Amino acid sequence: ITLHFLTAFLLYLTVLSVLKTPNLKKRFLGNQQLIALLTAALWAVNPIQTQAVNYIVQRMTILAAFFYLLSIYLYIKARLSNWPAYRGMVFAACIISYLLAMGSKENAAILPLGLLLVEAVFFQGSDRPQSQKRIFWYAVAGGGFVFLTAVLFFLKGDLFSFLNGYATRPFSLGQRLLTEPRILIFYLSQLFFPLASRLSIQHDVAISTSLVAPWTTLPPMVLVFLLIVFGVLNIYKRPLVAFGVLFFFLNHLIESTVLPLELLFEHRNYLPSLFIFLPVAAGAKRLLDFLVEYHRGAFRLSVCCIVLVLMGLGLNTHARNRVW
């Protein structure tokens, strides 16, 4: 619980820093505190997090998310600083935090691409073609680094050794790839409609054997593809939405693609969901600003609704904790 609280507080600080980056600081002047607080609160009290917090072995999930988030926080702090000595020290701390994250759980190996996403969304501009070329080559380098890390440290130098794990699974690599888009959409539905009755330590999952068996296989694949394309196309227009969407799918790459893991576990959303409520919080603050000026009654009602949502999440989390 303490680790979860510290991660939530770090999320609050990180969102504050994100809103001060070059691409956002003029958009959210005076609104940073409430947006950061609401983002962290919506994430922290969400019932889906109960598996990571209560399932004792998944302390590694919380530790990985904490150090991963700390690396992002330190990276942003370094990028915003104009003092070279300070930047060097903070970048070094960022690397140390990355090693601690990866030592906690393997899915933190994706962090270099996460930092690249932060750089692309919050520091690079659409009006600078040179920066876009630089981001492309950074992406190539970051992807290569993540690939080498996975092969050398987790696959022991054997690129295809993970295929051996499918010998003990009731599904093949192809069936897993067909099934996971359904699960990713299910994860999103749990995050935004997190009734305690929809949560479980283990879900029954119908394995997809083709694009039409079951028929629910293809639509989620299309939806995942469209969400990713939407995120990429809106990096400069709607940076918070783009970042929340792309960060979610990026950090499911390791546990929700080719590795022969169990198909579905709710604790896998602990890290990917860190920023999923950031655009929600920003939209809520914008709505409140509009209503307080033009319709005071609706403003008070909206504030009550936000409080009720947080209370509802807390009550469902309490109910889920009793099950654990």
Salt bridges, closest charged atoms under 4 A:
GLU119 OE2 - ARG79 NH2 2.81
ASP127 OD1 - ARG128 NH1 3.81
GLU180 OE2 - ARG176 NH1 3.70
GLU255 OE2 - LYS105 NZ 3.14
GLU262 OE2 - ARG169 NH1 2.94
GLU266 OE2 - HIS203 NE2 2.61
ASP289 OD1 - LYS285 NZ 2.48
